[in-house]
Amino acid sequence: MESKVNFDYLKYLSKSSDKKAILEELMTAYGKDVWNYAFSITRKWDQADDITQEVFIKVYRNLYTFRNESSVKTWILTITRNMTLDYRRSAFYRKVSLMSFITPSGEQTSTEQTVIDKLAVNDLWKMVLQLPIKYREILLLYAHYQLSMKEIAHILGVTEGTVKSRLFHARKKISKLKENQSNGAD
């Protein structure tokens, strides 16, 4: 349920509507969600910034193609996911990521790592960030964005059964990480 803003009028858009005003409302309502989702996948502050900009450019260009088959939030998060995955597949991303693995271990931590450390203020968030992307995404969409199984399946392009399975495995992995952490503290 979209409680922030009522976007029902999107289905009634006409060429005379003010696209910039609509985009501004969407950015206000979902900008933080888009950035957080992009960051959770890339774990890079600057890449999340770039992706967020690109997402809203695409939303602006495709505002009149929104078919109301899903909620606006689901539509925007689907665009975010697709753009993030495209960005990760690009040659630039692979080159930048490869360079972070080549850096000698004696150097100071990267800015990206510092940001992750600051954002990971609690152990649970740190554990979620350790999970593979497919599990991290499921937990974020389910727990943080409180999307339904159907909405998550739509965003990820998988069946609801796959969503349930990934959610089960993600929870299991988090439980195992918690158990390992508590055993290490003893």
N, CA and C of each residue as an Amber inpcrd file, in Angstrom:
protein
   558
   0.8490000  -1.1820000   0.0000000   0.0000000   0.0000000   0.0000000
   0.8860000   1.2340000   0.0000000   0.5800000   2.1650000  -0.8470000
   1.3890000   3.3750000  -0.9530000   0.7620000   4.4710000  -0.1070000
   1.2580000   4.6160000   1.1000000   0.6780000   5.5760000   2.0160000
   1.2920000   6.9610000   1.8920000   2.5110000   7.0600000   1.3310000
   3.1860000   8.3510000   1.2580000   2.3990000   9.3400000   0.4080000
   2.0630000   8.9500000  -0.7870000   1.3820000   9.8260000  -1.7280000
   0.4120000   8.9720000  -2.5310000  -0.7220000   9.5290000  -2.8550000
  -1.6690000   8.7940000  -3.6820000  -1.3270000   9.0420000  -5.1520000
  -0.8550000   7.9810000  -5.8320000  -0.4350000   8.1210000  -7.2240000
  -1.4590000   7.5650000  -8.2050000  -2.7210000   7.4630000  -7.7820000
  -3.7490000   6.9460000  -8.6800000  -3.8800000   7.7830000  -9.9410000
  -3.5550000   9.0490000  -9.8240000  -3.7110000   9.9220000 -10.9970000
  -2.7540000   9.5610000 -12.1210000  -1.7290000   8.7600000 -11.8650000
  -0.7870000   8.3860000 -12.9280000  -1.4870000   7.6880000 -14.0840000
  -2.5190000   6.9090000 -13.7720000  -3.2070000   6.2010000 -14.8420000
  -4.0640000   7.1440000 -15.6910000  -4.2890000   8.3510000 -15.2140000
  -5.0980000   9.3210000 -15.9510000  -4.2600000  10.4090000 -16.6130000
  -2.9590000  10.1920000 -16.6970000  -2.0910000  11.2140000 -17.2690000
  -2.4440000  11.5090000 -18.7190000  -2.2890000  12.7480000 -19.0750000
  -2.4460000  13.1250000 -20.4790000  -1.2420000  13.9650000 -20.8650000
  -1.1070000  14.2580000 -22.1200000   0.0540000  15.0230000 -22.6020000
   0.0990000  16.4170000 -21.9890000  -0.9960000  16.9110000 -21.4870000
  -1.0140000  18.2500000 -20.9030000  -0.5750000  18.2650000 -19.4370000
  -0.3940000  17.0780000 -18.8510000   0.0330000  17.0090000 -17.4490000
   1.4530000  17.5400000 -17.2910000   1.7410000  18.0190000 -16.1120000
   3.0720000  18.5470000 -15.8140000   3.9720000  17.4070000 -15.3540000
   4.7260000  16.8530000 -16.3010000   5.5970000  15.7080000 -15.9970000
   6.6460000  16.0540000 -14.9400000   7.1490000  17.2840000 -14.9860000
   8.1930000  17.6690000 -14.0310000   7.6570000  17.6730000 -12.6030000
   6.4470000  18.1570000 -12.4160000   5.8510000  18.1840000 -11.0730000
   5.5990000  16.7600000 -10.5800000   5.1270000  15.8990000 -11.4780000
   4.8840000  14.5080000 -11.1110000   6.1920000  13.8280000 -10.7490000
   7.2270000  14.0570000 -11.5720000   8.5350000  13.4730000 -11.2930000
   9.0670000  13.9530000  -9.9480000   8.9070000  15.2260000  -9.6670000
   9.3780000  15.7700000  -8.3890000   8.6940000  15.0680000  -7.2130000
   7.3790000  14.8290000  -7.3360000   6.6590000  14.1180000  -6.2780000
   7.1760000  12.6860000  -6.1280000   7.4130000  12.0260000  -7.2550000
   7.9240000  10.6560000  -7.2180000   9.3180000  10.6050000  -6.5960000
  10.1520000  11.5820000  -6.9400000  11.5080000  11.6140000  -6.3790000
  11.4630000  11.8550000  -4.8720000  10.5550000  12.7080000  -4.4550000
  10.4140000  12.9740000  -3.0250000   9.9270000  11.7260000  -2.2930000
   8.9440000  11.0540000  -2.8910000   8.3570000   9.8810000  -2.2410000
   9.2730000   8.6630000  -2.2760000  10.0110000   8.4650000  -3.3960000
  10.7460000   7.2130000  -3.5760000  12.2560000   7.3690000  -3.7820000
  12.7580000   8.5660000  -3.7750000  14.1880000   8.7790000  -4.0040000
  15.0660000   8.0270000  -3.0280000  14.7210000   8.0840000  -1.7670000
  15.5140000   7.4050000  -0.7330000  15.4420000   5.8860000  -0.9050000
  14.2470000   5.3800000  -1.2280000  14.0850000   3.9390000  -1.4460000
  14.9180000   3.4630000  -2.6340000  14.9030000   4.2390000  -3.7110000
  15.6720000   3.8820000  -4.9090000  17.1570000   3.8520000  -4.5670000
  17.6390000   4.8830000  -3.8870000  19.0680000   4.9470000  -3.5440000
  19.4460000   3.7750000  -2.6330000  18.6370000   3.5250000  -1.6130000
  18.9370000   2.4320000  -0.6760000  18.9680000   1.0810000  -1.3750000
  18.0350000   0.8740000  -2.2980000  17.9750000  -0.4010000  -3.0230000
  19.1990000  -0.5470000  -3.9230000  19.5550000   0.5090000  -4.6410000
  20.7480000   0.4680000  -5.4980000  22.0010000   0.2430000  -4.6510000
  22.0820000   0.9040000  -3.5180000  23.2410000   0.7390000  -2.6390000
  23.3190000  -0.6790000  -2.0860000  22.1700000  -1.2450000  -1.7430000
  22.1830000  -2.5920000  -1.1610000  22.7010000  -3.6210000  -2.1550000
  22.5310000  -3.3590000  -3.4390000  23.0210000  -4.2860000  -4.4490000
  24.4900000  -4.0090000  -4.7830000  24.8350000  -2.7470000  -4.9790000
  26.2030000  -2.4130000  -5.4040000  27.1730000  -2.2730000  -4.2390000
  26.6600000  -1.8560000  -3.0860000  27.4740000  -1.5300000  -1.9060000
  28.4880000  -0.4220000  -2.1990000  28.1310000   0.4440000  -3.1300000
  28.9980000   1.5680000  -3.4990000  28.1560000   2.8460000  -3.5150000
  28.5660000   3.8080000  -2.7170000  27.8500000   5.0670000  -2.5490000
  27.7040000   5.8010000  -3.8850000  28.8040000   5.9920000  -4.5950000
  28.7700000   6.7680000  -5.8390000  27.9660000   6.0620000  -6.9210000
  28.0120000   4.7500000  -6.9650000  27.2360000   4.0140000  -7.9540000
  25.7470000   4.1140000  -7.6400000  25.3980000   4.0890000  -6.3800000
  23.9890000   4.2530000  -5.9950000  23.4930000   5.6380000  -6.4060000
  24.3450000   6.6550000  -6.2590000  23.9880000   8.0080000  -6.7040000
  23.7160000   8.0340000  -8.2080000  24.6430000   7.4600000  -8.9850000
  24.5050000   7.4330000 -10.4490000  23.2560000   6.6730000 -10.8750000
  23.0440000   5.5350000 -10.2780000  21.8980000   4.6990000 -10.6340000
  20.5970000   5.4170000 -10.2940000  20.5490000   6.0660000  -9.1390000
  19.3440000   6.7960000  -8.7380000  19.0050000   7.8800000  -9.7630000
  20.0080000   8.6060000 -10.2070000  19.7890000   9.6250000 -11.2370000
  19.2350000   8.9960000 -12.5050000  19.8480000   7.9200000 -12.9320000
  19.4210000   7.2430000 -14.1580000  18.0080000   6.6840000 -14.0420000
  17.6760000   6.1760000 -12.8710000  16.3270000   5.6320000 -12.6590000
  15.2850000   6.7270000 -12.8760000  15.4990000   7.8890000 -12.2790000
  14.4920000   8.9350000 -12.3940000  14.4740000   9.5810000 -13.7810000
  15.5820000   9.5300000 -14.4880000  15.5620000   9.9520000 -15.8920000
  14.6740000   8.9980000 -16.6910000  14.8440000   7.7100000 -16.4370000
  14.0310000   6.7060000 -17.1310000  12.5610000   6.8230000 -16.7300000
  12.2820000   7.0550000 -15.4650000  10.9040000   7.2470000 -15.0050000
  10.2930000   8.4440000 -15.7300000  11.0250000   9.5340000 -15.8200000
  10.5440000  10.7420000 -16.4980000  10.2060000  10.4390000 -17.9610000
  11.1200000   9.7510000 -18.6350000  10.9150000   9.4270000 -20.0540000
   9.7430000   8.4720000 -20.2690000   9.4880000   7.6110000 -19.2950000
   8.4580000   6.5740000 -19.4480000   7.2170000   6.8120000 -18.5930000
   7.0610000   8.0250000 -18.1000000   5.9540000   8.3270000 -17.2030000
   4.6050000   7.9840000 -17.8190000   4.4310000   8.2510000 -19.0940000
   3.1390000   8.0040000 -19.7340000   2.9620000   6.5550000 -20.1600000
   3.9890000   5.7400000 -19.9920000   3.8490000   4.3230000 -20.3490000
   3.4800000   3.4760000 -19.1380000   3.4160000   4.0860000 -17.9650000
   3.0220000   3.3420000 -16.7630000   1.6050000   2.8220000 -16.9750000
   1.4490000   1.4860000 -16.8840000   0.1750000   0.8410000 -17.2140000
  -0.6440000   0.4660000 -15.9860000  -0.1860000   0.8130000 -14.8240000
  -0.9120000   0.5360000 -13.5870000  -1.1260000  -0.9600000 -13.3550000
  -0.2130000  -1.7920000 -13.9040000  -0.2830000  -3.2370000 -13.6720000
   0.3010000  -3.6010000 -12.3120000   1.0480000  -2.6860000 -11.7490000
   1.6140000  -2.8610000 -10.4180000   1.5620000  -1.5020000  -9.7410000
   1.9750000  -1.4540000  -8.4890000   2.0150000  -0.1570000  -7.8080000
   3.1580000   0.6710000  -8.3890000   3.0860000   1.9620000  -8.2020000
   4.1510000   2.8470000  -8.6660000   5.4630000   2.4670000  -7.9970000
   5.3920000   2.1390000  -6.7200000   6.5830000   1.7440000  -5.9690000
   7.2320000   0.5040000  -6.6000000   6.4210000  -0.4960000  -6.9260000
   6.9370000  -1.7120000  -7.5510000   7.5450000  -1.3920000  -8.9040000
   6.8790000  -0.5470000  -9.6780000   7.3700000  -0.1370000 -10.9940000
   8.7450000   0.5280000 -10.8790000   8.8670000   1.4680000  -9.9540000
  10.1250000   2.2010000  -9.7840000  11.2270000   1.2840000  -9.2480000
  10.9120000   0.4100000  -8.3080000  11.9280000  -0.5150000  -7.7930000
  12.3440000  -1.5380000  -8.8450000  11.4320000  -1.9060000  -9.7430000
  11.7990000  -2.7920000 -10.8490000  12.7850000  -2.0990000 -11.7790000
  12.5140000  -0.8450000 -12.0960000  13.4420000  -0.0660000 -12.9250000
  14.7940000   0.0300000 -12.2260000  14.7700000   0.2720000 -10.9180000
  16.0130000   0.3870000 -10.1410000  16.8090000  -0.9070000 -10.2230000
  16.1420000  -2.0130000 -10.0000000  16.8400000  -3.3030000 -10.0460000
  17.4400000  -3.5490000 -11.4220000  16.6610000  -3.3380000 -12.4620000
  17.1590000  -3.5810000 -13.8170000  18.3410000  -2.6800000 -14.1630000
  18.2680000  -1.4120000 -13.7720000  19.3760000  -0.5050000 -14.0520000
  20.6200000  -0.8840000 -13.2470000  20.4160000  -1.3260000 -12.0240000
  21.5450000  -1.7350000 -11.1840000  22.2200000  -2.9690000 -11.7720000
  21.4200000  -3.9240000 -12.2000000  21.9990000  -5.1280000 -12.8080000
  22.7100000  -4.7960000 -14.1230000  22.1350000  -3.9020000 -14.9310000
  22.7980000  -3.4640000 -16.1640000  24.1290000  -2.7830000 -15.8450000
  24.1150000  -1.9530000 -14.8040000  25.3260000  -1.2380000 -14.4010000
  26.4100000  -2.2210000 -13.9630000  26.0060000  -3.2450000 -13.2210000
  26.9680000  -4.2500000 -12.7490000  27.5710000  -5.0500000 -13.8960000
  26.7940000  -5.2170000 -14.9710000  27.2860000  -5.9720000 -16.1220000
  28.1870000  -5.1390000 -17.0310000  28.1580000  -3.8370000 -16.8570000
  28.9280000  -2.9690000 -17.7530000  30.4320000  -3.1410000 -17.5320000
  31.1880000  -2.8540000 -18.5590000  32.6580000  -2.9710000 -18.4990000
  33.2330000  -2.0280000 -17.4430000  32.6650000  -0.8340000 -17.3180000
  33.1610000   0.1360000 -16.3440000  33.0740000  -0.4250000 -14.9280000
  31.9170000  -0.9980000 -14.5810000  31.7300000  -1.5460000 -13.2470000
  32.7370000  -2.6630000 -12.9720000  32.8950000  -3.5670000 -13.9350000
  33.8240000  -4.6840000 -13.7300000  35.2440000  -4.1710000 -13.5330000
  35.6260000  -3.1370000 -14.2630000  36.9710000  -2.5750000 -14.1380000
  37.1570000  -1.9420000 -12.7540000  36.1880000  -1.1440000 -12.3210000
  36.2770000  -0.4980000 -11.0130000  36.2910000  -1.5410000  -9.9020000
  35.4300000  -2.5570000 -10.0060000  35.3790000  -3.5980000  -8.9790000
  36.6700000  -4.4010000  -8.9400000  37.2400000  -4.6910000 -10.0930000
  38.4880000  -5.4310000 -10.1600000  39.5990000  -4.6480000  -9.4770000
  39.6120000  -3.3370000  -9.6780000  40.6560000  -2.5170000  -9.0540000
  40.5730000  -2.5760000  -7.5320000  39.3920000  -2.7050000  -6.9900000
  39.2840000  -2.7690000  -5.5280000  39.8580000  -4.0740000  -4.9750000
  39.9030000  -5.1280000  -5.7940000  40.5050000  -6.3830000  -5.3560000
  42.0200000  -6.3630000  -5.4880000  42.5240000  -5.5260000  -6.3720000
  43.9640000  -5.4760000  -6.6260000  44.6890000  -4.6150000  -5.5910000
  43.9820000  -3.7050000  -4.9500000  44.5800000  -2.7850000  -3.9890000
  45.3160000  -3.5590000  -2.8960000  46.5720000  -3.1730000  -2.6170000
  47.3290000  -3.8590000  -1.5580000  46.6270000  -3.7540000  -0.2060000
  46.7400000  -4.8040000   0.5920000  46.0260000  -4.8550000   1.8660000
  46.5770000  -3.8890000   2.9100000  47.7620000  -3.3800000   2.7130000
  48.3530000  -2.4770000   3.6880000  47.8070000  -1.0670000   3.6230000
  47.0460000  -0.7340000   2.5780000  46.5130000   0.6180000   2.4360000
  45.3140000   0.8310000   3.3370000  44.9410000   2.1000000   3.5010000
  43.7770000   2.4370000   4.3150000  42.5100000   1.9030000   3.6510000
  41.4560000   1.7790000   4.4560000  40.1940000   1.2960000   3.9020000
  39.6400000   2.3180000   2.9180000  38.8910000   1.8120000   1.9460000
  38.3210000   2.6680000   0.9150000  37.1840000   3.5060000   1.4760000
  36.8350000   4.5450000   0.7550000  35.7020000   5.3760000   1.1280000
  34.4350000   4.5490000   1.1440000  34.3040000   3.6670000   0.1450000
  33.1170000   2.8190000   0.0820000  32.9990000   1.9510000   1.3290000
  34.1110000   1.3700000   1.7530000  34.0850000   0.5130000   2.9390000
  33.7410000   1.3310000   4.1750000  34.2510000   2.5520000   4.2560000
  33.9380000   3.4300000   5.3780000  32.4440000   3.7140000   5.4290000
  31.8450000   3.9800000   4.2620000  30.4050000   4.2450000   4.1960000
  29.6210000   3.0180000   4.6230000  30.0110000   1.8500000   4.1130000
  29.3260000   0.6150000   4.4930000  29.4040000   0.4210000   5.9990000
  30.5850000   0.6440000   6.5680000  30.7530000   0.4800000   8.0090000
  29.8510000   1.4360000   8.7930000  29.7320000   2.6820000   8.3080000
  28.8770000   3.6520000   8.9910000  27.4050000   3.2790000   8.8690000
  27.0150000   2.8130000   7.6830000  25.6110000   2.4500000   7.4870000
  25.2580000   1.1500000   8.2040000  26.2320000   0.3040000   8.3830000
  25.9810000  -0.9780000   9.0430000  26.1070000  -0.7980000  10.5430000
  25.2050000  -0.0090000  11.0790000  25.2950000   0.3580000  12.4880000
  24.9110000  -0.7660000  13.4250000  24.2570000  -1.7660000  12.9100000
  23.9540000  -2.8830000  13.8010000  24.3780000  -4.1880000  13.1600000
  24.5100000  -5.1870000  13.9710000  25.0240000  -6.4740000  13.5030000
  24.1370000  -7.1310000  12.4600000  22.8240000  -6.9690000  12.6010000
  21.9200000  -7.5970000  11.6420000  22.1280000  -7.0250000  10.2360000
  22.2390000  -5.6990000  10.1420000  22.4690000  -5.0810000   8.8360000
  23.8030000  -5.5450000   8.2600000  24.8080000  -5.6770000   9.1020000
  26.1000000  -6.1870000   8.6350000  25.9430000  -7.6000000   8.0880000
  25.1450000  -8.4020000   8.7610000  24.9210000  -9.7770000   8.2940000
  24.1830000  -9.7920000   6.9570000  23.1900000  -8.9480000   6.8300000
  22.4380000  -8.8770000   5.5640000  23.3740000  -8.4780000   4.4300000
  24.2610000  -7.5340000   4.6660000  25.2000000  -7.0940000   3.6290000
  26.2070000  -8.1840000   3.2550000  26.4010000  -9.1710000   4.1270000
  27.3160000 -10.2850000   3.8250000  26.6790000 -11.3190000   2.9090000
  25.3590000 -11.3190000   2.8270000  24.6540000 -12.3240000   2.0280000
  24.8660000 -12.1010000   0.5320000  24.7610000 -13.1640000  -0.2530000
  24.7760000 -13.0040000  -1.7160000  23.6150000 -12.1030000  -2.1400000
  23.7600000 -11.4500000  -3.2660000  22.7830000 -10.4630000  -3.7260000
  21.3600000 -11.0060000  -3.7390000  21.1690000 -12.2250000  -4.2380000
  19.7900000 -12.7210000  -4.3650000  19.0930000 -12.8450000  -3.0110000
  19.8330000 -13.0960000  -1.9500000  19.2390000 -13.1610000  -0.6230000
  19.1310000 -11.7710000   0.0090000  20.1210000 -10.9450000  -0.2160000
  20.1210000  -9.5780000   0.2930000  18.9120000  -8.8200000  -0.2640000
  18.6930000  -8.9880000  -1.5680000  17.5800000  -8.3240000  -2.2370000
  16.2340000  -8.7480000  -1.6610000  16.0650000 -10.0330000  -1.4820000
  14.8030000 -10.5640000  -0.9540000  14.5110000  -9.9710000   0.4180000
  15.5050000  -9.9880000   1.3110000  15.2900000  -9.4540000   2.6510000
  14.9830000  -7.9630000   2.6240000  15.6730000  -7.2410000   1.7810000
  15.4550000  -5.8020000   1.6770000  14.0450000  -5.5050000   1.1660000
  13.6450000  -6.1710000   0.0880000  12.3170000  -5.9220000  -0.4800000
  11.2070000  -6.3510000   0.4700000  11.4230000  -7.4410000   1.1730000
  10.3910000  -7.9650000   2.0630000  10.3410000  -7.1970000   3.3890000
  11.4740000  -7.0860000   4.0440000  11.4940000  -6.4990000   5.3890000
  11.5190000  -4.9700000   5.3740000  12.3510000  -4.3900000   4.5290000
  12.4830000  -2.9320000   4.5400000  11.3610000  -2.2440000   3.7700000
  11.1180000  -2.7120000   2.5440000  10.0990000  -2.0780000   1.7080000
   8.7110000  -2.6650000   1.9230000   8.6220000  -3.7620000   2.6510000
   7.3710000  -4.4180000   3.0010000   6.4960000  -4.7080000   1.7790000
   7.1410000  -5.2330000   0.7320000   6.4120000  -5.6080000  -0.4660000
   5.8380000  -7.0110000  -0.2910000   4.7690000  -7.2770000  -1.0080000
   4.1570000  -8.6050000  -0.9670000   5.0110000  -9.5780000  -1.7790000
   4.7560000 -10.8630000  -1.6090000   5.4670000 -11.8890000  -2.3910000
   5.2430000 -11.6610000  -3.8870000   4.0190000 -11.2970000  -4.2370000
   3.6680000 -11.0520000  -5.6340000   4.4660000  -9.8710000  -6.1990000
   4.5600000  -8.7900000  -5.4220000   5.3110000  -7.6100000  -5.8750000
   6.8020000  -7.9260000  -6.0120000   7.3340000  -8.6630000  -5.0620000
   8.7430000  -9.0420000  -5.1180000   8.9940000  -9.9160000  -6.3400000
   8.1150000 -10.8640000  -6.5830000   8.2440000 -11.7400000  -7.7580000
   8.2320000 -10.9160000  -9.0360000   7.3700000  -9.9040000  -9.0790000
   7.2930000  -9.0270000 -10.2540000   8.6040000  -8.2650000 -10.4620000
   9.1270000  -7.7050000  -9.3940000  10.3740000  -6.9380000  -9.4810000
  11.5330000  -7.8240000  -9.9350000  11.6360000  -9.0030000  -9.3490000
  12.7620000  -9.8880000  -9.6300000  12.5770000 -10.7230000 -10.8950000
  11.3530000 -10.7700000 -11.4080000  11.0920000 -11.5570000 -12.6050000
  11.1600000 -13.0510000 -12.3510000  10.7030000 -13.4580000 -11.1580000
  10.6850000 -14.8700000 -10.7800000   9.2910000 -15.2200000 -10.2620000
   9.0580000 -16.4880000  -9.9840000   7.7650000 -16.9130000  -9.4470000
   7.6830000 -16.5980000  -7.9550000   6.4640000 -16.5930000  -7.4390000
   6.2770000 -16.3850000  -5.9990000   6.9220000 -17.5110000  -5.1990000
   6.9100000 -18.7140000  -5.7540000   7.5630000 -19.8510000  -5.0920000
   9.0530000 -19.6250000  -4.9320000   9.6790000 -19.0480000  -5.9610000
  11.1060000 -18.7370000  -5.8890000  11.3610000 -17.6780000  -4.8230000
  10.4710000 -16.6900000  -4.7440000  10.6030000 -15.6440000  -3.7210000
  10.5390000 -16.2760000  -2.3270000   9.5570000 -17.1430000  -2.1150000
   9.4040000 -17.8020000  -0.8080000  10.6290000 -18.6500000  -0.4780000
  11.1410000 -19.3520000  -1.4710000  12.3240000 -20.1890000  -1.2640000
  13.5380000 -19.3430000  -0.9060000  13.7470000 -18.2680000  -1.6550000
  14.8960000 -17.3860000  -1.3710000  14.7610000 -16.7260000  -0.0060000
  13.5450000 -16.3350000   0.3480000  13.3300000 -15.7290000   1.6560000
  13.6380000 -16.7370000   2.7630000  13.2090000 -17.9750000   2.5900000
  13.4980000 -19.0330000   3.5520000  15.0080000 -19.2110000   3.6970000
  15.7040000 -19.3180000   2.5620000  17.1560000 -19.5300000   2.6020000
  17.8930000 -18.3110000   3.1590000  17.4100000 -17.1170000   2.8540000
  18.0280000 -15.9010000   3.3870000  17.9100000 -15.8780000   4.9080000
  16.7270000 -16.1800000   5.4020000  16.5330000 -16.2190000   6.8580000
  17.4160000 -17.2790000   7.5020000  17.5320000 -18.4120000   6.8350000
  18.3630000 -19.5050000   7.3430000  19.8350000 -19.0640000   7.4100000
  20.2870000 -18.3710000   6.3790000  21.6770000 -17.8930000   6.3540000
  21.9160000 -16.8520000   7.4510000  20.9490000 -15.9820000   7.6700000
  21.0770000 -14.9830000   8.7380000  21.1300000 -15.6890000  10.0980000
  20.2860000 -16.6930000  10.2920000  20.3030000 -17.4510000  11.5540000
  21.6560000 -18.1060000  11.7740000  22.2110000 -18.6580000  10.7020000
  23.5240000 -19.3030000  10.8040000  24.6110000 -18.2750000  11.1370000
  24.5380000 -17.0930000  10.5170000  25.5070000 -16.0360000  10.8250000
  25.3760000 -15.5860000  12.2740000  24.1330000 -15.4680000  12.7700000
  23.9090000 -15.0930000  14.1670000  24.4980000 -16.1370000  15.1050000
  24.2470000 -17.3980000  14.7610000  24.7540000 -18.5100000  15.5730000
  26.2810000 -18.5010000  15.6020000  26.8900000 -18.3080000  14.4350000
  28.3600000 -18.2460000  14.3630000  28.9110000 -17.0770000  15.1570000
  28.1930000 -15.9570000  15.1010000  28.6360000 -14.7780000  15.8220000
  28.5450000 -15.0000000  17.3420000  27.4640000 -15.6190000  17.7830000
  27.3210000 -15.8590000  19.2230000  28.2920000 -16.9200000  19.7120000
  28.6010000 -17.8950000  18.8830000  29.5950000 -18.9100000  19.2500000
  30.9850000 -18.3200000  19.3010000  31.2370000 -17.3390000  18.4520000
  32.5510000 -16.6690000  18.4480000  32.7230000 -15.7450000  19.6370000
  31.5970000 -15.2650000  20.1910000  31.6720000 -14.3450000  21.3320000
  31.8910000 -15.0790000  22.6520000  31.6340000 -16.3880000  22.6380000
  31.7860000 -17.1720000  23.8820000  33.2130000 -17.3450000  24.2950000
